[in-house]
Amino acid sequence: MTETESTTDAFDRDAVRSASRIAVGALALVGVLYLFTLLPGVDRLVPLTPVTFAAVASAVVTVAVVALLLFAAPKVAALTRAALHRTDAGNRVERIAENGAALAYWLVVLAAVLVAHRGLAGAVVPLLDGFEWTYDAAFLLASLVPLAFVVARLTVTVDPLSELVADRVSGAKPDPDSAAAAGEADESAAESTEIDAADSQGHSIEERWGVDDEFGDASETADASDDESTNS
């Protein structure tokens, strides 16, 4: 086993252990909250508030679970990338792995927003008194952000994933003509980048500003002086 492979295995093991610890911790918090709701008197209102003790405890546990989810999102993305990545993978599989990792990240963030909306409702909504709609509106706006990223990643994953599935089902290998076409496209893009330094008539910046003429005159003068000194 090479050093790179051992490092990758250690990273994967650490990521799995960390993500598992977060998941177990979140489940433990939910279990403790459930046991707390079974205690007598927790459905009573907190003095001078319309909120029950159970709602307060639920809000506290919800904040902790949301924090754990947000902390776990990068680790879930790393695990997804490691699961989809292969050392001999082509560019198509690499794109699927990157998009899959980003998709997993934003799905966890979206889950955190939905958990917060459900868990904080019992403690926040009774305090709004006539403006309960603002609670749903705020979380709707917050959930649209990760949802937009999820849709964007799904959109750019459709083509490479469909091509990969087609190759696997048909047993076909990547078409060399398509690879050559991709190489020609890259070359044309590079040429277009170089042409950006020229004007609309195809003249370079040096030609437009007379830099070539200046250096050409200087080189001709230097050659003439060298010939005169040689003849003398």
Buried (B, 14 or more C-beta within 10 A) or exposed (E): EEEEEEEBEEEBEEBBEBBEEBBEBBEEBBEEBEEBBEEEEBEEEEEEEEBBBBBBBBBBBBBBBBBBBBBBBBBBBBBBBBEBBEEEEEEBBBBBBBBBBBBBBBBBBBBBBBBBBEBBBBBBBBEEEEEBEEBEEEBEEBBEEBBEBBEBBEEBBEEBBEBBEEBEEEEEEBEEEEEEEEEEEEEEEEEEEEEEEBEEEEEBEBBEEEEEEEEEEEEEEEEEEEEEEEEE
